[in-house]
Amino acid sequence: RAYLTRMVELLRKDGITFPNNKHRKFARIEALFEESTGSGLHAEALWEGMDESKTSSVAVSFGPQCGPVTAQQVEELIRASRRYDELVVAGFSFDAEAAEVIQESQHPKLKIHMAHIRPDVSPGMDGLLKDTPNSQLFTVFGQPEIKLRKKGDEVQVELLGVDIYDPLKGEVQSCGAEKVAAWFLDSDYDGRCFCITQAFFPDQDAWEKIAKSLGASANPEAFEAFKGTLSVPFKPGKHPRVAVKVIDPRGNEVMVVASLKDLK
């Protein structure tokens, strides 16, 4: 109970930071600890600066102090949020299944935000949190945008960018893939564990530094292949779907899953 009370107070004070440094605070946020028994919802809120009679209502849930937000938790939250317009699921980490459920459950009537809680907010790191303005304790990231390409009996995945939600306009905009620090591919995603089969680092400066450190042992062709936004061709595996995980320059990660069944 003390943990949830602290999370609600921090969210009331700091609000939520969206991509491109779009920041929103709540006009009000009320705890639902007693009412949330069995539902998993911990608070309901209203965005600041909006007409209360017209604005959307927001449900909030916090993940566990230790461990990731799970797919089961997300599914229960979605069912419990039917009377709300938006759902904020805040956690210190999210397992692969949870991220996939959030991706597949996006609906015009319920906008779901996956908000990462800054690690030093954890009770285990009490006293290390700097009490400064714009501290970005709760941050929502964009959704990877990919394209699948059929190449004979092989497949290639192209990273197009990251879809970013603008909370002020209620619109989704695309950010170019060149701004991504790194992205990873699981070419045979089983729906449970993300296993890296290919890794890419579009940041050219990073590759140049690595190549310089390796000197004569560096393979120019390999470096060229793995610094772009198009994967190396691969044959579909046992599970007909892929997963792509993107890391932004600040170290935040987001994931998208795509099926290979209908690929032509």
C-alpha positions in Angstrom: 0.0 0.0 0.0 2.9 2.4 0.8 4.5 1.7 -2.5 1.3 2.5 -4.5 0.6 5.6 -2.4 4.1 6.8 -3.3 3.7 6.1 -7.0 0.4 8.0 -7.1 2.0 11.0 -5.4 5.0 11.0 -7.8 2.7 10.8 -10.8 0.5 13.6 -9.4 3.7 15.7 -9.0 5.6 14.9 -12.2 3.0 13.8 -14.8 4.0 11.8 -17.8 6.6 12.5 -20.5 5.8 11.4 -24.0 8.2 11.2 -27.0 9.7 14.4 -28.3 9.6 15.8 -24.8 5.9 16.3 -24.8 4.9 16.5 -21.2 1.5 16.3 -19.6 0.3 16.6 -16.0 -3.0 15.7 -14.4 -5.6 18.1 -13.2 -6.6 15.5 -10.7 -5.6 12.0 -9.9 -7.4 9.9 -7.2 -6.2 6.5 -5.8 -8.5 3.5 -6.2 -6.7 1.2 -3.8 -9.9 -0.1 -2.1 -11.9 -0.2 -5.3 -9.2 -1.9 -7.4 -9.4 -5.2 -5.5 -9.3 -7.8 -8.3 -9.1 -5.2 -11.1 -5.5 -4.1 -10.8 -6.4 -0.4 -11.4 -4.7 1.8 -8.8 -5.9 5.3 -9.8 -8.1 7.3 -12.2 -7.1 10.7 -13.5 -8.0 13.7 -15.7 -5.5 15.5 -17.9 -4.5 19.1 -17.0 -5.7 22.0 -19.1 -8.7 20.1 -20.5 -12.4 20.8 -20.2 -13.6 18.2 -17.7 -16.9 17.7 -19.5 -15.1 16.9 -22.8 -11.8 15.4 -21.9 -11.0 11.7 -21.7 -10.8 9.8 -18.4 -7.6 8.0 -17.6 -7.1 4.7 -15.7 -3.7 4.1 -14.1 -2.0 0.9 -13.0 1.5 0.3 -11.6 3.6 -2.8 -12.1 5.3 -4.7 -9.2 8.2 -3.3 -7.3 10.4 -6.2 -8.3 9.8 -7.9 -11.7 8.2 -7.0 -15.0 4.6 -6.2 -15.9 3.2 -9.4 -17.3 0.8 -10.2 -20.2 -1.8 -11.5 -17.7 -1.7 -8.3 -15.8 -2.2 -6.2 -19.0 -5.1 -8.4 -20.2 -6.9 -8.0 -16.8 -6.3 -4.2 -16.9 -7.8 -3.9 -20.4 -10.9 -5.7 -19.2 -11.2 -3.5 -16.1 -10.7 -0.2 -18.2 -13.9 -0.4 -20.3 -15.4 2.7 -18.9 -12.2 4.8 -19.4 -10.8 6.3 -22.6 -7.1 5.9 -21.8 -5.0 3.4 -19.8 -1.6 4.1 -18.4 0.4 1.0 -17.5 3.5 2.1 -15.6 6.2 -0.4 -14.7 10.0 -0.7 -14.1 10.1 -3.3 -16.9 7.7 -5.1 -19.3 8.1 -8.7 -20.4 7.9 -9.5 -24.1 4.4 -10.9 -23.9 3.1 -7.8 -22.1 4.5 -5.5 -24.8 2.9 -7.7 -27.5 -0.5 -7.6 -25.7 -0.4 -3.8 -25.5 0.5 -3.6 -29.2 -2.3 -6.0 -30.3 -4.9 -4.5 -28.0 -4.7 -0.9 -29.2 -8.3 0.2 -29.9 -9.9 3.6 -30.9 -12.0 3.5 -27.8 -9.1 2.7 -25.4 -5.6 4.3 -25.9 -3.0 2.3 -24.0 0.2 4.0 -22.9 3.2 1.8 -21.8 5.1 4.1 -19.3 8.5 3.1 -18.0 9.2 4.2 -14.4 12.7 5.6 -13.8 14.7 2.9 -12.0 15.8 5.1 -9.1 12.1 5.6 -8.1 12.2 2.0 -6.8 11.9 1.8 -3.0 15.1 -0.2 -3.0 16.9 2.9 -4.3 15.3 5.3 -1.8 17.3 8.4 -1.2 19.0 8.3 -4.6 16.2 10.1 -6.4 17.0 13.7 -7.3 14.1 16.0 -6.6 14.4 18.3 -9.7 11.9 19.8 -12.1 11.2 17.9 -15.4 12.7 14.8 -13.9 10.8 12.5 -16.2 9.9 9.8 -13.7 7.3 8.3 -16.0 8.1 8.1 -19.7 6.1 6.7 -22.6 8.0 5.7 -25.7 7.1 5.3 -29.4 6.1 2.1 -31.3 8.6 0.6 -33.8 7.4 0.8 -37.5 8.7 -2.0 -39.6 8.2 -3.5 -43.1 8.6 -7.1 -44.1 10.1 -8.0 -47.5 9.9 -11.3 -49.2 13.1 -12.4 -51.0 12.7 -15.8 -52.6 12.3 -18.3 -49.7 13.9 -15.7 -47.3 12.6 -12.6 -45.5 14.1 -9.3 -44.7 12.9 -6.8 -42.0 13.3 -3.1 -42.6 13.1 -0.6 -39.7 11.2 2.4 -41.0 11.2 4.4 -37.8 9.3 4.8 -34.6 5.6 5.8 -34.4 5.3 8.6 -31.8 2.1 9.5 -30.1 1.5 13.3 -29.6 -0.7 13.6 -26.5 -1.4 17.2 -27.2 -2.8 16.6 -30.7 -4.0 13.1 -30.2 -2.1 12.1 -33.3 0.6 9.5 -34.1 3.7 10.8 -36.0 6.7 8.9 -37.4 10.3 9.4 -36.4 13.0 8.3 -38.8 15.0 5.1 -38.2 18.3 7.0 -38.3 17.6 8.4 -34.8 17.6 4.9 -33.4 20.6 4.0 -31.3 20.2 0.2 -31.9 17.6 -2.3 -32.9 17.5 -6.1 -32.6 15.7 -8.8 -34.4 14.3 -12.1 -33.2 13.6 -13.9 -36.5 11.7 -16.8 -34.9 9.8 -15.2 -32.0 8.0 -17.8 -29.8 5.8 -15.2 -28.0 7.6 -15.7 -24.7 11.3 -15.0 -24.9 13.0 -12.4 -27.1 16.1 -14.0 -28.6 18.5 -11.7 -30.5 19.4 -13.3 -33.9 20.5 -10.0 -35.6 21.7 -6.7 -34.1 22.0 -3.4 -35.8 23.5 0.0 -34.8 22.5 2.8 -37.2 24.6 5.3 -35.3 27.5 5.7 -37.7 29.8 7.3 -35.1 29.5 4.3 -32.8 30.6 1.9 -35.5 33.5 4.1 -36.5 34.7 4.1 -32.9 34.4 0.3 -32.6 36.2 -0.3 -36.0 39.0 2.0 -34.9 39.4 0.1 -31.6 39.5 -3.3 -33.4 42.0 -2.0 -36.0 43.1 -4.6 -38.6 40.7 -7.3 -37.1 37.6 -5.3 -38.1 35.5 -6.8 -40.9 34.4 -3.8 -43.1 31.7 -5.9 -44.8 30.2 -7.0 -41.6 30.2 -3.5 -40.2 28.5 -2.2 -43.3 25.7 -4.9 -43.0 25.0 -4.3 -39.4 24.9 -0.5 -39.3 21.8 -0.1 -41.4 18.0 -0.4 -41.1 17.5 -3.5 -43.3 18.1 -6.9 -41.8 20.2 -9.7 -43.4 17.9 -12.1 -45.3 16.8 -15.1 -43.2 14.5 -18.1 -43.6 11.3 -18.2 -41.5 11.7 -20.5 -38.4 9.4 -22.8 -36.5 7.2 -19.9 -35.3 5.9 -17.8 -38.2 6.5 -14.4 -36.7 9.3 -11.9 -35.9 9.9 -9.4 -33.2 11.9 -6.2 -33.4 13.2 -4.4 -30.3 14.3 -0.8 -30.7 16.6 1.1 -28.3 16.6 4.9 -28.4 19.6 7.1 -27.6 18.6 7.3 -24.0 18.5 3.5 -23.6 14.7 3.1 -23.6 13.4 0.1 -25.4 10.1 -0.7 -27.3 9.1 -3.8 -29.2 6.8 -4.7 -32.1 5.7 -8.2 -33.3 4.7 -9.1 -36.9 3.3 -12.3 -38.4 4.9 -14.0 -41.5 1.9 -16.1 -42.3 0.4 -13.7 -44.9 3.6 -12.4 -46.3 3.8 -12.5 -50.1 
